[in-house]
Each structure stands twice: as structure tokens, then as C-alpha cells.
Amino acid sequence: MPLSEKDIEIVEMLAKNEEAVAQLYSAYADRFLEYKDFWSGLAVEEIDHAAELRKLCEITVKGGLYISQGRFNTTAIGTFSSYLEKESAPSRVKEVSLINALSVAVYIEESIIEHKFFDVFETDSVELKQILLNLAAETKRHLEQVRQLWNEHRQSAGG
């Protein structure tokens, strides 16, 4: 069963959210040159997440993907997108410290997990389930990586 226009809109909102996170992380890569590889790596993976989300729409014809629209809070994702836009403002990025950038990244990754953005999808397809599991696992891995660097930086700064 193909996705409805509303379903496709939800997937696109989630994909654009991932791209906004990538844009912020790319800005951090340019801001913190000593951590450029770290931030750039996260940004590339966020772009991959957006592509994976869009891929869900493409392969749904084969395998039954359902979106639980009642579990998807468009207001929450809109608020989150506004937050990302604010944090990505060049003037804000220019002034942010590394510890604050890492705090923002921890908040972003925790929010994606806590708001269960990827849990709006339901499927019986093994292929689609694997994509969703990978997205969730990579988001958790991002959180662990950012948290680890945050802890290291916090400790080295004496805080």
C-alpha cells in the first residue's frame, strides 16, 4: 500500500530535520577546526539518515510501511526545526564554545531518541525494519560519541 500524501510529508519533515542537523554539524566543523573530522563525520551520517528516510518511501510499494500519524507530533518537529535553525545562525555558531556546541549536540541526539521520531513507522518488511533499526542505532551511537567528547572536554576544562 503506497504512502498517503500526509505520510510522505511526515517522512520529508523527518528527512529535512536530519539535513538541518547535518548543516549545524557542518557549521561546527568549520568553527572548531581541531574537531573538524568529528563534526564532519556526524554531518555526513545525518545526510545519510535523510537519504535512508526518503528511501523508505521509495521501497514501501514492495513492503508495507505504515506511519502512525497519531504518534507523530508535527508541532514538536516544527519546534525542533526552529531550534536547529536558531542554533545554525552564523552569528550564533561564530560565538559558541566547544562545550556549548557539544551540549547542543547532546540535546539534539537525545531529543531525537526521546521523542521517538523513528517510532512513527510500522512495518512487517524485514528490509524496512532493518533501515529503521539502523537509524535508531546510529542516533544512539551519535549520542554516545558526542557525550564522550563532551565529558572529555568538560573534564579537561576543569568542570
Beta strands, then each sheet from edge to edge (+ up, - down):
strand 1: 65-67
strand 2: 121-123
sheet 1: 1+ 2-
end
